[in-house]
Amino acid sequence: MITDPFQRLGLDREVLSVSQLNNRARRLLEDVFASVWVEGEISNLAKPASGHLYFTLKDSQAQVRCALFRQNAARVRQALRDGLAVKVRGRVSLFEGRGDYQLIVDALEPAGDGALRLAFEALKEKLAAEGLFAAERKRALPAHPRRIGIVSSPTGAVIRDIVSVFRRRAPLVELCLVPTAVQGREATGQIVRALQLADRAGFDALILARGGGSLEDLWCFNEEVVARAIAASQTPIVSAVGHETDVSISDFVADVRAPTPSAAAELLAPDSSELVQRLNSLQRRLQLYIQGRLAREHMRLDGLRRRMRHPGERLRQQAQRLDDLEMRLQRAVERRLNDRRERLARLHTHLAGQHPERALQLLRQRLASLAERLPRAMREGLKERRLQLHSQVQTLNVVSPLATLGRGYSILLDEHGRAIRRAGDTHPGQRLKARLGEGELDVRVEDNHVQPATLSLLD
């Protein structure tokens, strides 16, 4: 049995079995490479029911088989998948049963924070698109909270810093710790359950707090389930994860982000000294207001007291005023009645002057006078008309053609009764009517001396 794996084989021929060869090679590899860090990309990831993980770690030129047993796999917080760049720590060994060269992994972490940053940005973009970071959904912090829940680890400086701030600024505020892990694979589920429990407890506000650390240490606050638990909370949440330069998904989803846990406590802890000063100022203002109000009311009361009189005096005044009004009413009624009587008398006088009997008498007298004047006026009118007629008859006789006819003249009329003024208006054989001073004659034109006479022999 060879105990030293580095012992060289003898010069004489020594034959080893396969098992011996593999055993010696395993011991040799494990002694030389007892703990080594290797970086590469995961491929061919297998997850059997035993809980062990098997995968191949490769780079651009080579690959090595890796085994991550269950007790060590439980400590890996990062979800493994093909294509993930990681750094693993382990020992180089040999699986003797198949003679496979492999790396027994006892620790695994992402290769740098590049992969985590990519996952962080991808989740941030996804939740922002859903509106979980929108300003309109964020709730305002209470101005004077009474009960505040702190979701954090019960150990460490974070909880002490928060309690110290509240003890200094607002010792009357009730603080309740909702304990949870803040690092490791179990932290994500515990934080979600703690947030849900605190939201149902009826706190005025919640502080989600953790101290500083690397991106890997703070990664549980970048998980989607934690972000959605914060968004679903009905209680306002202040996120205080890490130092001032650390930014997590929880900070974006929470209602308010504080750079440190102490700053979160200061946001929710009203300064008791300022409150006392404000209370004293309000008390002084209230006292001054009450004193001024009392002085004004006393002055008003004195004025009312001076103005107030005995009811009997007030009744006497009212009785006197009633008597005065009664006398004024009587005088007004009498004056009104006198005015009505005087007006009635004037109306009677006016009515008597307008009585129809008098008007009829006047009309009868006028009618009698007109009846007397009418025959006289008719006679005088007829006489005047006769004189005018006689004058007009004389004037007419002077210009009348009958007067001319009376002196021996006659008027020739054609068959239409028109007077013949020229010989050319007639023609031989035409029958005319001659109007004389007394009577008429029927005549016939023998010759008008204008046209040749051609009388019919039958005429």
KOLDREN-226253 format. One record per residue (C-alpha): residue in three letters; x, y, z. Coordinates in steps of 0.5 Angstrom, whole numbers, padded with zeros to 4 digits, always signed. Layout:
<pts>
ALAXYZ
...
</pts>
This chain:
<pts>
MET+0000+0000+0000
ILE+0003+0007-0002
THR+0002+0012+0003
ASP+0006+0018-0001
PRO+0002+0020-0007
PHE+0008+0023-0010
GLN+0013+0017-0009
ARG+0015+0015-0016
LEU+0014+0008-0019
GLY+0020+0003-0018
LEU+0025+0002-0024
ASP+0022-0005-0024
ARG+0015-0006-0027
GLU+0010-0005-0022
VAL+0003-0006-0025
LEU-0003-0002-0021
SER-0010-0003-0022
VAL-0015+0002-0024
SER-0018+0003-0018
GLN-0011+0004-0015
LEU-0009+0009-0021
ASN-0015+0013-0020
ASN-0014+0013-0012
ARG-0007+0015-0013
ALA-0009+0021-0018
ARG-0015+0023-0013
ARG-0010+0024-0007
LEU-0005+0027-0011
LEU-0010+0033-0014
GLU-0013+0034-0007
ASP-0007+0035-0004
VAL-0004+0040-0009
PHE-0010+0043-0010
ALA-0014+0043-0004
SER-0017+0050-0004
VAL-0017+0054-0011
TRP-0022+0060-0014
VAL-0024+0059-0021
GLU-0028+0063-0025
GLY-0032+0061-0031
GLU-0039+0060-0034
ILE-0044+0055-0032
SER-0047+0050-0037
ASN-0050+0043-0037
LEU-0053+0045-0030
ALA-0057+0039-0027
LYS-0061+0039-0020
PRO-0063+0032-0018
ALA-0067+0030-0013
SER-0062+0029-0008
GLY-0061+0037-0007
HIS-0054+0037-0010
LEU-0052+0041-0016
TYR-0048+0039-0022
PHE-0045+0043-0028
THR-0040+0044-0032
LEU-0035+0051-0031
LYS-0032+0053-0038
ASP-0029+0059-0041
SER-0027+0060-0049
GLN-0022+0054-0049
ALA-0023+0049-0043
GLN-0028+0046-0039
VAL-0028+0042-0032
ARG-0034+0038-0029
CYS-0036+0041-0022
ALA-0040+0038-0016
LEU-0044+0043-0011
PHE-0046+0038-0005
ARG-0053+0040-0002
GLN-0050+0043+0005
ASN-0046+0048+0001
ALA-0051+0049-0004
ALA-0056+0051+0001
ARG-0052+0057+0002
VAL-0052+0060-0005
ARG-0056+0066-0005
GLN-0056+0067-0013
ALA-0060+0063-0017
LEU-0056+0059-0022
ARG-0057+0058-0029
ASP-0054+0056-0035
GLY-0049+0062-0038
LEU-0048+0065-0031
ALA-0041+0067-0030
VAL-0039+0065-0023
LYS-0033+0065-0019
VAL-0033+0058-0015
ARG-0028+0056-0009
GLY-0027+0048-0008
ARG-0022+0043-0009
VAL-0019+0039-0015
SER-0021+0032-0014
LEU-0023+0025-0018
PHE-0029+0021-0018
GLU-0026+0015-0018
GLY-0032+0011-0020
ARG-0031+0014-0027
GLY-0024+0017-0027
ASP-0028+0024-0028
TYR-0023+0030-0026
GLN-0028+0035-0023
LEU-0028+0041-0018
ILE-0031+0040-0011
VAL-0035+0047-0010
ASP-0036+0049-0003
ALA-0037+0057-0005
LEU-0040+0060-0011
GLU-0041+0067-0012
PRO-0043+0072-0018
ALA-0037+0073-0023
GLY-0036+0081-0020
ASP-0043+0085-0020
GLY-0044+0085-0027
ALA-0049+0080-0027
LEU-0052+0083-0021
ARG-0052+0090-0024
LEU-0056+0087-0031
ALA-0061+0083-0026
PHE-0062+0090-0022
GLU-0063+0094-0028
ALA-0068+0089-0032
LEU-0072+0089-0025
LYS-0072+0096-0025
GLU-0074+0097-0032
LYS-0080+0092-0031
LEU-0083+0095-0024
ALA-0082+0102-0027
ALA-0086+0100-0033
GLU-0092+0097-0029
GLY-0092+0104-0025
LEU-0089+0102-0018
PHE-0084+0108-0018
ALA-0090+0113-0020
ALA-0090+0119-0015
GLU-0097+0119-0015
ARG-0098+0112-0012
LYS-0093+0114-0006
ARG-0096+0116+0001
ALA-0094+0122+0005
LEU-0091+0120+0012
PRO-0095+0122+0018
ALA-0093+0129+0021
HIS-0094+0126+0028
PRO-0094+0118+0029
ARG-0095+0115+0035
ARG-0093+0107+0033
ILE-0088+0106+0028
GLY-0086+0099+0026
ILE-0078+0097+0024
VAL-0077+0091+0020
SER-0070+0090+0021
SER-0065+0085+0024
PRO-0065+0085+0032
THR-0058+0085+0032
GLY-0053+0090+0030
ALA-0052+0098+0030
VAL-0058+0099+0025
ILE-0064+0098+0031
ARG-0059+0102+0036
ASP-0058+0108+0032
ILE-0066+0108+0030
VAL-0068+0107+0038
SER-0063+0113+0039
VAL-0065+0118+0035
PHE-0073+0117+0037
ARG-0070+0117+0044
ARG-0067+0124+0043
ARG-0072+0127+0039
ALA-0079+0123+0040
PRO-0079+0119+0046
LEU-0086+0118+0047
VAL-0087+0115+0040
GLU-0088+0107+0041
LEU-0083+0103+0037
CYS-0084+0096+0035
LEU-0079+0091+0032
VAL-0081+0086+0027
PRO-0075+0082+0026
THR-0072+0079+0020
ALA-0066+0077+0017
VAL-0063+0082+0012
GLN-0058+0078+0008
GLY-0058+0071+0005
ARG-0062+0066+0002
GLU-0067+0066+0007
ALA-0068+0074+0008
THR-0072+0075+0002
GLY-0078+0071+0005
GLN-0077+0073+0012
ILE-0077+0080+0009
VAL-0084+0079+0005
ARG-0087+0076+0011
ALA-0085+0081+0016
LEU-0087+0087+0012
GLN-0094+0083+0011
LEU-0095+0082+0019
ALA-0093+0090+0020
ASP-0098+0092+0015
ARG-0103+0089+0019
ALA-0101+0091+0025
GLY-0104+0098+0025
PHE-0097+0102+0025
ASP-0097+0109+0023
ALA-0091+0108+0019
LEU-0086+0103+0017
ILE-0078+0103+0017
LEU-0075+0098+0013
ALA-0067+0098+0015
ARG-0061+0095+0014
GLY-0053+0097+0015
GLY-0048+0098+0009
GLY-0045+0092+0005
SER-0044+0090-0002
LEU-0048+0089-0008
GLU-0049+0081-0006
ASP-0050+0083+0001
LEU-0056+0088+0000
TRP-0059+0083-0006
CYS-0065+0081-0002
PHE-0067+0088-0002
ASN-0067+0088-0010
GLU-0071+0082-0011
GLU-0078+0082-0014
VAL-0082+0079-0009
VAL-0080+0084-0004
ALA-0081+0090-0008
ARG-0088+0088-0009
ALA-0089+0087-0002
ILE-0087+0094-0001
ALA-0092+0096-0006
ALA-0098+0092-0003
SER-0097+0095+0004
GLN-0102+0100+0006
THR-0098+0103+0011
PRO-0093+0108+0009
ILE-0086+0105+0008
VAL-0079+0109+0009
SER-0073+0105+0006
ALA-0066+0106+0009
VAL-0062+0100+0006
GLY-0055+0101+0006
HIS-0051+0107+0006
GLU-0052+0114+0003
THR-0049+0111-0004
ASP-0053+0105-0004
VAL-0059+0104-0008
SER-0064+0098-0008
ILE-0070+0097-0012
SER-0074+0097-0005
ASP-0071+0105-0005
PHE-0075+0106-0011
VAL-0082+0102-0009
ALA-0082+0105-0002
ASP-0086+0112-0001
VAL-0079+0115+0002
ARG-0072+0113+0001
ALA-0067+0115+0007
PRO-0060+0115+0006
THR-0059+0112+0012
PRO-0063+0108+0018
SER-0061+0114+0022
ALA-0064+0119+0017
ALA-0070+0115+0017
ALA-0071+0115+0024
GLU-0071+0123+0024
LEU-0076+0123+0018
LEU-0081+0120+0022
ALA-0079+0123+0029
PRO-0081+0130+0030
ASP-0076+0134+0034
SER-0079+0134+0041
SER-0076+0141+0043
GLU-0079+0144+0037
LEU-0086+0141+0039
VAL-0085+0144+0046
GLN-0083+0151+0043
ARG-0089+0151+0038
LEU-0093+0149+0044
ASN-0091+0154+0048
SER-0092+0159+0043
LEU-0099+0157+0041
GLN-0100+0157+0049
ARG-0098+0164+0049
ARG-0102+0166+0043
LEU-0108+0162+0046
GLN-0107+0166+0053
LEU-0107+0173+0050
TYR-0113+0171+0045
ILE-0117+0169+0051
GLN-0115+0175+0055
GLY-0117+0180+0050
ARG-0123+0176+0048
LEU-0125+0176+0056
ALA-0124+0184+0056
ARG-0128+0185+0050
GLU-0134+0181+0053
HIS-0133+0185+0060
MET-0134+0191+0056
ARG-0140+0189+0052
LEU-0143+0186+0058
ASP-0142+0193+0062
GLY-0145+0196+0056
LEU-0151+0192+0056
ARG-0152+0193+0063
ARG-0152+0200+0062
ARG-0157+0200+0057
MET-0162+0195+0060
ARG-0168+0198+0064
HIS-0173+0196+0069
PRO-0179+0192+0065
GLY-0184+0197+0068
GLU-0181+0203+0066
ARG-0181+0200+0059
LEU-0188+0198+0059
ARG-0190+0206+0062
GLN-0186+0208+0056
GLN-0190+0204+0051
ALA-0196+0206+0054
GLN-0195+0213+0053
ARG-0193+0212+0046
LEU-0199+0208+0045
ASP-0203+0214+0048
ASP-0199+0218+0043
LEU-0201+0214+0037
GLU-0208+0214+0039
MET-0209+0221+0039
ARG-0205+0222+0033
LEU-0210+0217+0030
GLN-0216+0220+0032
ARG-0213+0227+0029
ALA-0211+0224+0023
VAL-0218+0220+0022
GLU-0222+0227+0023
ARG-0218+0231+0019
ARG-0219+0225+0013
LEU-0226+0226+0015
ASN-0226+0233+0014
ASP-0223+0233+0007
ARG-0228+0228+0005
ARG-0234+0232+0007
GLU-0231+0238+0003
ARG-0229+0234-0003
LEU-0236+0231-0003
ALA-0239+0238-0002
ARG-0235+0241-0008
LEU-0238+0235-0012
HIS-0245+0236-0010
THR-0244+0243-0013
HIS-0241+0241-0019
LEU-0246+0236-0020
ALA-0251+0241-0019
GLY-0248+0245-0025
GLN-0248+0239-0029
HIS-0255+0237-0029
PRO-0258+0235-0035
GLU-0265+0239-0034
ARG-0261+0246-0035
ALA-0258+0243-0041
LEU-0264+0241-0044
GLN-0267+0248-0042
LEU-0261+0252-0046
LEU-0262+0247-0052
ARG-0270+0249-0052
GLN-0268+0256-0052
ARG-0263+0255-0057
LEU-0268+0251-0061
ALA-0273+0256-0061
SER-0269+0262-0063
LEU-0266+0258-0069
ALA-0274+0256-0071
GLU-0275+0263-0071
ARG-0269+0265-0075
LEU-0270+0259-0080
PRO-0276+0262-0084
ARG-0273+0269-0084
ALA-0266+0266-0086
MET-0270+0262-0092
ARG-0273+0268-0094
GLU-0267+0272-0095
GLY-0263+0267-0098
LEU-0269+0266-0103
LYS-0269+0273-0105
GLU-0262+0274-0105
ARG-0262+0267-0110
ARG-0267+0271-0114
LEU-0263+0277-0115
GLN-0257+0273-0117
LEU-0261+0269-0122
HIS-0264+0275-0125
SER-0257+0278-0126
GLN-0254+0271-0129
VAL-0260+0271-0134
GLN-0259+0278-0136
THR-0251+0276-0137
LEU-0253+0269-0140
ASN-0258+0273-0145
VAL-0252+0278-0147
VAL-0248+0272-0149
SER-0253+0267-0151
PRO-0253+0265-0159
LEU-0261+0265-0158
ALA-0260+0272-0158
THR-0256+0273-0164
LEU-0261+0268-0167
GLY-0267+0273-0165
ARG-0264+0278-0169
GLY-0264+0274-0175
TYR-0259+0269-0175
SER-0259+0262-0176
ILE-0254+0256-0174
LEU-0253+0250-0178
LEU-0253+0243-0175
ASP-0250+0237-0178
GLU-0254+0230-0177
HIS-0250+0229-0171
GLY-0252+0236-0168
ARG-0245+0239-0169
ALA-0245+0246-0171
ILE-0242+0248-0179
ARG-0237+0253-0179
ARG-0234+0252-0185
ALA-0237+0250-0192
GLY-0232+0245-0193
ASP-0235+0241-0187
THR-0241+0240-0192
HIS-0242+0236-0198
PRO-0247+0237-0204
GLY-0253+0233-0202
GLN-0252+0233-0195
ARG-0258+0235-0190
LEU-0257+0240-0185
LYS-0262+0243-0179
ALA-0262+0250-0179
ARG-0264+0253-0172
LEU-0267+0260-0172
GLY-0269+0264-0167
GLU-0276+0261-0167
GLY-0276+0254-0169
GLU-0272+0250-0174
LEU-0271+0248-0181
ASP-0269+0242-0185
VAL-0265+0244-0191
ARG-0260+0241-0196
VAL-0254+0243-0199
GLU-0254+0244-0206
ASP-0247+0247-0207
ASN-0242+0248-0202
HIS-0238+0252-0208
VAL-0232+0247-0206
GLN-0233+0241-0209
PRO-0237+0240-0216
ALA-0245+0239-0215
THR-0247+0232-0217
LEU-0254+0232-0214
SER-0258+0225-0215
LEU-0264+0226-0219
LEU-0268+0222-0215
ASP-0267+0226-0209
</pts>
